[in-house]
């Protein structure tokens, strides 16, 4: 009999489902890391919420663990790299608490507009300060959404019901999808300039960390109000404090913080700041939904081998897995490359298979390409949810199999059309197992992708390589592989460079300042 540990507080329905399915289950919330490490080796599955930290140390001690299931969206508390290296599937439940979090954001917006917590405390204290608490109406005001996925679109729907104007910034939001949810798609600076209320619903990525900062506040209206039910690090708390002190920001409502649990914070104790302890998903309905979903998913995997909402494993049968495995890796790299270099809303995706690739069951490969394409800006995307997310965002996905001669034994081409441009990237398998990028925008290459990469577009003129090497050398950055390609002599050229460590913004700025360089971007795989 397989055995599962529930190590966080969870609806009793989860334990009941495991037992009904014939799974031996222990319910032990509140264990210390040492206690979890001591016992984790006896379990096949681990069901958690946000309190348990499935660190590399815990995973190293999990000799029998096959799956970690997060009842919720965020998986920051799981070391996914360590789990993947040990063959442990990581699952989540990406849709179970979207409504609850959207409702919490609207609740906080209304509360900060009318100073409800401060007025409540004053009245309980026996005061009657009616003239002190002068709020603002939300009707007719502009709500700026940063992120318009499942939760953000739910907030938009409810705000429109309150007769608000909704503008949204989301690089993956198509104009058609924006129209469907009743929002106007805008660039970030325009959102800052127009919004009376700003609500964040975006994952924590390198591009969104600190998105609300000193510079952002300078672009906002006087008296703006900020609501954050997403991730604490999206808002630079010191800059928010300065904006509140100056009057630039009239109020803030925070459900998440840079450091959690937040026992001390400079924002605490202020009447113009509402704070809740990460309650976005804390309703009876949401707790039951995510508990039921994760118990069913873990049971399905342990008992039948079915994989649902996995973040680090594609849904493929045991029979197809060996021959599809190298294609899955190629697909993830193609999609991730295209996703990282695409900076505007995607309208269509065309995936073409030639040679041996055209003879395979390509649906899981296509799903992994979409997963890689959408993951840079969307949290919790997996190969199961990626096609649905693409459909919801009105991204037209076309899969084509070609029965024609090709210079490669197998070839997968990905063409992404965004608001800014159309870009094609092609890949093959070297020796049938090692992924290679062989064409970008019609320029031939032969690039193996490593963990840290630099992608540069430059003019094919003398001095580029020397200048590049000088910048990297001065920064102490070692080059592992160097791949160049050009359209024609003296024309546009591309460079894909594997480096041994990540580069910071200062190095990128130096590269962009080189006279031949038109674009320089750090990529991570």
N, C-alpha and C positions, 0 to 999 in steps of 0.2 A: 504494500500500500504506500502510495506517495504521501509525503508529509509537507504541510505548509505552515509557516509562521506568520501571524498577523502581529506586527510589532508596534502599531500605532492605534490610537482610538479610532474605531470604525463602526459603522452601523452593524448591529447584530445580524443583519441579513447576509453579510459576507460569510460569517461563520456558518450560518445555516445552509447556504448554497454549497459550500465545500463539503459539509457532512452529507447533504442530499446526493452529491455526486460521488460519494465514496472516498473522499479525500480526508486523511487524518489531519486535523488542524489544531494548533495551539494559539490561543489568544493571550498575548503578553505585552500589552502596551506599557510604555514608560521605562523600558530597560535602559541601562547605561550602555555606552559603547563597549565597555569591557564585558558586560554581561551578554550583549549581542554577539560579540566576537567569540565568546566561550561556547555558545550553543548553536551558532549558525551552521556549523558543519553537519548537523543531523537533518537539515531541511532541504527539500527539493525546490520549494518555492517560498518567496518572501513577499508579503503584501504590506505596503506602507502608505502613509500619507506624507506630510512634509517634515514631521519631527525626526523620524529615523534618518540617519545619514549613512547611506550605503557607500562608504569610502573604499578606497583601494585596499586598505588594511582589513576591513570587514570582508570584502570580496575574496581576498587572498586566503582567508580562513574558511571560506564557504566551499568545502571540498565536494559537496554533492549538489550545490545549488544550480538549478537550471533556468530559473526565471525570477526576475524582480518585477513586480507589478505596482505601479504608482496609481493610487486612486485619486486622480486629478490630472491636470495638464503638465505643470512644471516638473522637470526631472533634474533640477540643479542639485538636488541632494543625493543623486546617484552618480557614481563615477562610471560613466558609460564606456569610456575607453578601457578601463580595467575589466568591466563586465564582458565586453566584446572579446577582449584578449583571452578570457577564460571560457568563452563559449556560452555565456549567460545572456539570455534574452531579456531585454528591458522593454516593458510595455507601459502605456499610460491610457487614460480615458479622456480624450481631447474634447469631448462634447458634453460631458456630464454636468458641468457647473457653469456653463456659459450664461444661461438665463439669470441664475442667482447673482453672478458677478455684475452683470449689466444692471440689474435692479439695485445692487449696492451702490454702484457709481451714481445712478440717478438719485438715490436717497441722500448720498453725501453732497451732491450738487445742490439739492433743495435745502439741505441743512445749512450749508455754508452761505447760501443766498439769504437765508432768514436768521442766521446766527442762533439756531435752535439750541445747541448745547449750552451756550453762555446764558441765554434767556432762561432756560430751564433751571440752571444752577442758581441764578439770581432769584428766581421766584421761589425755589425751595428754601432759600435762605431768608425768606420773609420779606423780601424787597418787592417793590412794584414799580419797576423801571421801564414803563411803557415807552417813554420817549427816547430811552437810551438805545434800544435795539431797532434801528431803522434798516430794514432789509431792502432787497431789490427783487423785482419780478423776473422770472425766467422767460415768460412769454415775450416773443419778439426779439429776444436776445440771440446771439450767435454762439453756438457750441462748436468748438474746434476739436475734432477727434484725431488723435495721433494713433493710427492703427484702426483698420476697419475690417477685421476678421470676424469670427463668430461673435465675440463679445462686443467689439466696437459697433458692428452692424445692429446688434440688439439695443445698444445705447442709442444709436441713431433713430431707430424705430420709436423708442419711448420718448425721446426728446421731440420728435416731430409731433407726437401726440400731445405734447405740452405747448405746441405752437411755436417752437424754436426753429431757427434757421441752422442747418447743420452743414459745416464744411469739414472735409476729411483729407488728411495727408496719409497716403499709404502707397509706396512705390508699386505695389502689386495690385492696386485697385484700378480696374479698367473703368473708362467712362460709362460703359453700359451697366456695370455692377453698381457704380455710384448712383446712377439713376434709379436702379431697382430699390436701393435702400433709402432713397430720398435725400442723398447728400450731394453736395457739390465738391468735386475733386479739385484740390488746390495744392500748390507747392507749400513747403513748410513756412517760408517767410511770409507768404500771404495769409496763412492760417494765424500766425502770430499777430499780424497786423489787424485782423478782422475779428478775432474771437473775444467774446466777453467771458466765456468759460472755456477752459481747456481740459479735456479728459484723456488720459493715456491708456491705450490698450494694445501695446506692442511688446513683443518679447525683448529680453535683454540680449543685445548683440553688440559687436564692436561699433556698429554704426548708430545704435540707439542709446548707448550708455551715456548718461549726462546730457540727454537731448534738451532737457529744460535746465538751462544754465544762465550765467550772467549775460552772455551775448543774446540769448533767446529773450530774456526779460526786457532787454533794451529795445527789442523790436515789437513788444506787445503794447496793447492799450494800457493806459493808466487805469487801475482798478480791476484788472483781470483777476479771475479766480481759477485756481488749479486743483484738479482732482486726479489722484493717482491710485488706481486699484490694480495696477499691473505688476511692476517690479520696482523696488525701492531705488535702485541705482539709476533709474531713468531721470530722476530729479536730483540735482546737486543741492543738498539740503542747506549748505552754507550760503549759496546764492539765493535760495528761496528766502532764507532768513533776512538777508540784506534787502530783498525786494519788499518783504513785509514791513521792515523797519522804515523804508523810504516811502511807503505808501503806493509804490508801483503795483504791488499785488495786494488786493483788498482782502484776500482770504485764501486758505488752502484746506483741502480735506485729503488726508493720507491714510490709506489702509496698509501701506507697505513702506519699508524704511531701508536705508542703506545697510544698517546692521540690525538683524533680527535674531532672537527676540529683542525688541527695543525697550530696554529698561530705563535708559537715560538718553535724552535727546534735547538739543538746544531749542527745538520747536515746542517741546512740552510746556504746558502751563500758559500758553498764549490763547486769548479768547478768539483770535482770528485764525486759529488752526484747529481743525477737528481731526482727531486721531482715533483710529480703530485698530485692533490687533490682528491684522490680516484676516478679515472676516468675509472676504469676497465670496468664498464658496461655502460659508457657514449658514446653510439653511437645512432644515430637515429633509426636504426633497432632494437637494443636491447631494447631501451625505449618503442618502440611500442609493441614489442613481450611480454615483461613482463606486460605491462599495459593491453593488450588484454587478456592475460591469467588470470590475477588476477580478472579482471572484469567478465569474464565468469565463473570462479570458484565460486566467491562470489554469483553471480546471481543464479547459479545452486543450491547452497546450500540453499539460502534463499527462492527460489521459489519452488524447487523440492525436497530438502533434499539430493541431491547428494553430496558426499564428494570426493574431488580430492586434492591430495598433502597436506593432513592434517598432521601436525606434532604431534598432541596430540589426535587424534581421528581416530579409524579404520573405513574403509569403509564397513559398514554393514547396512542391511536393518532394518527398524523399527521393522519388525516382528522377526528377528533373534537376535536383540540387547540384550534383557533381558537374554536369555539363553547363549549367547556367552560372555557376559561381564566378568564373572570370568575367563573364559578360555583366554580371551585377556590379562588379567593381568598376569596370569600364563605364557603365551607365551612370553610376554615382559620380564619377569624376567628370564626365561630360556635362551632366546636369549641374553639378556644383560650380564648375568653371563658368558656364553660361549664366547661372544665377548670380554669382559674385560680380561679374562684369556688366550685368544689366542694371541700369539705374533708373528706369522708368517703367510704367505699367505695361504688362505683357498682354498682347492681344491674341497671338497665335503661336502654336508650337507645331513643328513638323518633324517627325522622327522617321528616318529612312534606314532600312536594313538591306544589306547586300551581301552576296556570298553566303558563307555558312550561317551568318546571323539570320538571314531570311528564312532558313529552314527550321528555326527554333520556335518554341512558344514564347513570343515576344511580349506578351502582356505584362508579366512581372518585370521585364527589362524596362519597358515604357514607364511603368509605375515608379521604378527606382530613379529613372531620369527625371521625372516630374518631382519626386521627392527631393533630389539634389538641387533642382532648379528653384524650388520654392523655399527650401530650408533656410537660406541666408537671411530672410526677412520674416519668416513665420515660425512660431514656436510649435513644437509637437507634431510637425508634419512627418508622416511615414508613408510607406508605399501603399498602404490601404487607404489612407485619407487623402493622399495627394490628388488622385484623379477627381474625387468629389470636390475638393477645394478648387481645383482648376475650373471645374464646371460651374461652381457657385460664383466664381469671379469672371465668368464669361470668357475664359481663355479657350480658344478653339484648338483642340488637340487632334492632329492627324497622324496616323501611323501608316507607313507605306513599305511594302516589301517588293524589292526589285528582283526580277529574274533576268539579269543581264551580266555580261562580263565586267569584272572590275580588276584593277591592278592589285588589289588586296584580296587575300583569301576570305576575309571577313571585314565588313565595314559598317559602322553605325554613324549616321549623320544627324545632327541636331540643329535645326534652324529655328531661331527665336525672333519673333517680330514684336518690337515694343513701340511705344510712342515715338521714340527717338530714331530707331534704326532697325534693320534686319541683319542678324549675324548668324553665320553658320560655323559650327565646329564639328570636326570629324575625328573618329577614333578607331583604332584597330587593336588586335591582340598580337603581340610579338611572341612567336613560338607557341601560339595558342593559349597563352595564359597571362602575359604581362601587358597591361593597358598602355597604349601610346596615343598621344594627340598628334594627328598627322596633317591636319589642315585647320586653319583659323582664317575666316573671311577670304577664302580662296588662296591663302598663302601657305605653301607646303612647309611642314615642320616634322620633326621626329622627337617628341618630347615625352619623357617619363615624369609624371607629377609626383613630387615629394610633399612632405608635411607643410613646408614653408616655401612659397613661390613668389617671384616678382613677375608681373606682366607689364611690358612696356610697349608702347607704340612710338616709333621714332622715324625721323627722316634718314634715309640711307645715305649718310654722308660721313666722311672721315672724322674721327675724333670721338665718335659715340662710345665705342667700347673702352677707350682710354678714360674718358670722363666718368663712365659708369664704374669702372674698376677703381678709380681714385676715390669716389664717394663711398663705395662699399668698403674699400681698404681702410680709409680713415675712420670708418665706423666700427672696424673690427669684425666685419661680417664676411664669413667664408662662403665662397661659391662652390656648390656641389656639382651641378650640371649647368650647361649653358647652351641654349637652343635659339638659333636665329633663322629668320625667313624673310623674304622680301617679295613684293609684287613685281618690281622691275628695278633695274639699276638706277639709283638716285631717287627712287620713289618711296612709298610707304613701306616700312619694315616693322617686324614684330620680334620681340624677345621674350622667351619664357625661361626664367632662371630659378633653379632650385638653390636655396640658401640654407645654412645650418641653424638659423635662428630667426625669430620674428624681427621685423624692422619697425621702428617707431615713426611717428609723423615727421619728425625732423629729417630723417634720412629720405623719406618720400619727397618732402619739399625740396631737398637738395637735388634729387634725381629729376624732379619736374622742372627745376631751374636750368638744367643742362640745355644748351641751345638746340640740340637735335631732338629732344624728347617732347612728344605731344601728350603723352599720357603715361602715368606710372601708378601701379596699384599693387598692393600686397594681397596675396591669396593664401588661403589655408585649406588643406585637405586632410 
